[in-house]
Amino acid sequence: MAADVLERPLTDRETDQFNKYLELLTKWQRIHRLVGSVEPDWVVRNLFVDSLMFLKVLPAAVREIADLGTGAGFPGVPMKIVKPELRLTLVEAKSRRTSFLSSLVRDLQLDRVKIINERAEALVDRPELRFDAVVLRCAGSLHEILPIAAKLVVPGGSVIASGPPSPANRSAYEWVDVSFGSATRRFAVVRV
C-alpha cells in the first residue's frame, strides 16, 4: 500500500524501518496507549499510509518540517523514513509519548530529528523554531491550531493539516483532496 502512495517500491531500508516501527509501537502499546490499535493491517492503512499521503500535498522544496502534536510520530516519522533528507522536529506535549519518540528515533537510526516536549503555543515566541512546513493530523479544531501553526512557518512556507471528511467551512482554508484506492483524505492547507 505504501508503495502505491509513493508511486515506487519501498527500499529494503524503508521496509525494515517500518517493520521496526510497528514492533516498537506494539511493545509500547502494552503499557502506554499510544494509538487506537496495533493490529498490523490497521497500523499500515490508518497510520503509515495515511501519513505518507501528506507527501502528496507537501511542496517539493521543503527541507525542514515540524510535526505538531505528533503523538506516536504521525505523520512525521513515516515521512522521514521515505524522505531521509528532511530535517524533522517532533512536537509533543505528553512526556510518555516523547519517551516513545526518543526510543523510536534511536531504534530506527533517524538523523536530523529533534523532539520537543512542549505545547505548540509555547514555541511561537522562539524565533529559532521556524520551519518550511508544519504538518499535523488534526484531532481538534482547525480554527484554533492552524493560526498557531502558521506562526511557526517561514515566509513562503505551508501548514498542512489532515482535516475532517466534511469540513464545516470549506472557504476558510485551501482544501486539497488526495485519493488512494477508494479512500479520499482531505487536507487543509495554509500558505504563509
C-alpha positions as CSV (number, residue, x, y, z in Angstrom):
1,M,0.0,0.0,0.0
2,A,2.8,2.5,0.9
3,A,4.4,1.8,-2.5
4,D,1.2,2.8,-4.2
5,V,1.1,6.2,-2.5
6,L,4.8,6.8,-3.2
7,E,4.5,5.5,-6.7
8,R,7.6,3.5,-6.2
9,P,8.5,0.3,-4.3
10,L,9.8,0.7,-0.7
11,T,13.5,0.1,-0.4
12,D,14.8,-2.6,1.9
13,R,15.9,0.0,4.4
14,E,12.4,1.7,4.4
15,T,10.7,-1.7,4.8
16,D,13.0,-2.6,7.7
17,Q,12.3,0.8,9.4
18,F,8.5,0.4,9.0
19,N,8.7,-3.1,10.5
20,K,10.8,-1.9,13.5
21,Y,8.3,1.0,13.9
22,L,5.4,-1.5,14.1
23,E,7.3,-3.7,16.6
24,L,8.2,-0.8,18.9
25,L,4.7,0.6,18.7
26,T,3.3,-2.8,19.6
27,K,5.7,-3.2,22.5
28,W,5.0,0.2,24.0
29,Q,1.2,-0.1,23.4
30,R,1.1,-2.8,26.1
31,I,2.0,-0.3,28.8
32,H,1.1,3.1,27.2
33,R,-1.9,3.5,25.0
34,L,-0.3,5.4,22.1
35,V,-2.6,4.6,19.2
36,G,-6.1,3.1,18.6
37,S,-4.9,-0.3,17.6
38,V,-1.6,-2.1,16.9
39,E,-3.3,-4.7,14.5
40,P,-0.7,-4.6,11.7
41,D,-3.1,-4.0,8.8
42,W,-4.8,-1.2,10.7
43,V,-1.5,0.5,11.5
44,V,-0.3,0.2,7.9
45,R,-3.5,1.6,6.4
46,N,-4.5,4.2,9.1
47,L,-1.2,5.4,10.3
48,F,1.7,4.6,7.9
49,V,-0.1,5.1,4.6
50,D,-2.2,8.0,5.9
51,S,1.0,9.7,7.0
52,L,2.6,9.2,3.6
53,M,-0.4,10.9,1.9
54,F,0.9,14.2,3.3
55,L,3.7,13.9,0.8
56,K,1.2,14.4,-2.0
57,V,0.5,17.9,-0.6
58,L,3.9,18.9,0.8
59,P,5.8,21.2,-1.6
60,A,8.8,19.5,-3.1
61,A,11.3,22.2,-2.0
62,V,10.5,21.6,1.8
63,R,13.6,20.6,3.7
64,E,12.6,21.4,7.4
65,I,9.3,20.3,8.9
66,A,7.7,20.3,12.3
67,D,5.0,17.8,13.2
68,L,2.8,19.3,15.9
69,G,1.0,17.1,18.4
70,T,2.8,14.1,16.8
71,G,1.7,11.6,19.4
72,A,3.4,8.4,18.4
73,G,5.2,10.1,15.4
74,F,2.4,10.5,12.9
75,P,2.7,11.8,10.3
76,G,6.3,13.0,10.7
77,V,8.2,9.8,11.2
78,P,6.8,7.9,8.2
79,M,7.5,10.9,6.0
80,K,11.1,11.0,7.4
81,I,11.5,7.2,6.7
82,V,10.8,7.7,2.9
83,K,12.4,11.2,2.7
84,P,15.5,10.9,4.9
85,E,16.8,14.2,3.7
86,L,14.1,16.0,5.7
87,R,15.0,17.7,8.9
88,L,12.2,16.8,11.3
89,T,11.1,18.4,14.6
90,L,8.5,16.3,16.5
91,V,6.5,18.4,18.9
92,E,4.5,16.6,21.6
93,A,3.3,17.8,25.0
94,K,2.9,14.4,26.7
95,S,6.2,13.1,28.3
96,R,5.4,9.4,27.9
97,R,4.9,10.0,24.2
98,T,8.2,11.9,23.9
99,S,9.9,8.9,25.7
100,F,8.5,6.6,23.0
101,L,9.6,9.0,20.3
102,S,13.2,9.1,21.7
103,S,13.3,5.3,21.6
104,L,11.8,5.2,18.1
105,V,14.3,7.7,16.6
106,R,17.2,5.8,18.2
107,D,16.0,2.4,17.1
108,L,15.2,3.5,13.6
109,Q,18.6,5.3,13.4
110,L,17.0,8.5,12.1
111,D,19.3,11.5,11.9
112,R,18.3,15.2,11.9
113,V,15.3,14.6,14.1
114,K,14.6,16.9,17.1
115,I,12.0,16.1,19.8
116,I,10.4,18.9,21.7
117,N,8.3,18.1,24.8
118,E,6.1,21.2,24.8
119,R,2.8,22.5,23.6
120,A,2.9,24.2,20.2
121,E,1.7,27.5,21.7
122,A,5.0,27.6,23.7
123,L,7.1,27.6,20.5
124,V,5.6,30.8,19.0
125,D,7.9,33.1,20.9
126,R,11.0,31.1,20.0
127,P,12.2,32.6,16.6
128,E,14.9,29.9,16.2
129,L,12.0,27.4,15.7
130,R,10.7,28.3,12.2
131,F,10.1,25.7,9.5
132,D,9.4,25.3,5.8
133,A,6.3,23.4,6.6
134,V,4.3,22.3,9.6
135,V,2.2,19.1,9.4
136,L,-0.4,17.8,11.7
137,R,-3.1,15.2,12.0
138,C,-5.7,17.4,13.5
139,A,-7.8,15.9,16.3
140,G,-9.0,19.3,17.5
141,S,-10.4,22.5,16.0
142,L,-8.6,23.6,12.8
143,H,-9.6,27.2,13.6
144,E,-7.6,27.0,16.9
145,I,-4.5,25.2,15.8
146,L,-3.9,26.5,12.2
147,P,-3.2,30.1,13.3
148,I,-0.7,28.8,15.9
149,A,1.0,26.5,13.3
150,A,1.2,29.4,10.8
151,K,3.3,31.4,13.2
152,L,5.9,28.6,13.1
153,V,6.4,28.7,9.4
154,V,8.9,30.8,7.4
155,P,7.5,33.2,4.8
156,G,6.6,31.2,1.8
157,G,6.0,28.1,3.9
158,S,3.0,25.9,4.4
159,V,0.8,24.4,7.1
160,I,-0.8,21.1,6.1
161,A,-3.4,19.5,8.4
162,S,-5.4,16.4,7.7
163,G,-8.9,17.6,8.2
164,P,-12.4,16.2,8.7
165,P,-14.0,14.4,5.8
166,S,-16.7,17.2,5.5
167,P,-15.3,20.5,6.7
168,A,-18.0,22.8,8.0
169,N,-16.3,25.9,6.4
170,R,-14.6,24.9,3.2
171,S,-13.8,28.5,2.4
172,A,-11.7,29.2,5.5
173,Y,-8.7,27.3,4.0
174,E,-7.5,25.8,0.8
175,W,-8.7,22.2,0.8
176,V,-6.8,19.6,-1.1
177,D,-8.2,16.1,-1.6
178,V,-5.8,13.2,-2.1
179,S,-7.3,9.9,-3.2
180,F,-5.8,6.5,-2.6
181,G,-7.8,3.5,-3.8
182,S,-11.4,4.1,-2.7
183,A,-10.4,6.4,0.2
184,T,-10.0,10.2,0.0
185,R,-8.1,12.2,2.5
186,R,-8.8,15.9,2.8
187,F,-6.1,18.4,3.8
188,A,-6.4,22.0,5.0
189,V,-3.5,24.0,3.6
190,V,-2.4,27.4,4.7
191,R,0.3,29.1,2.7
192,V,2.2,31.8,4.7
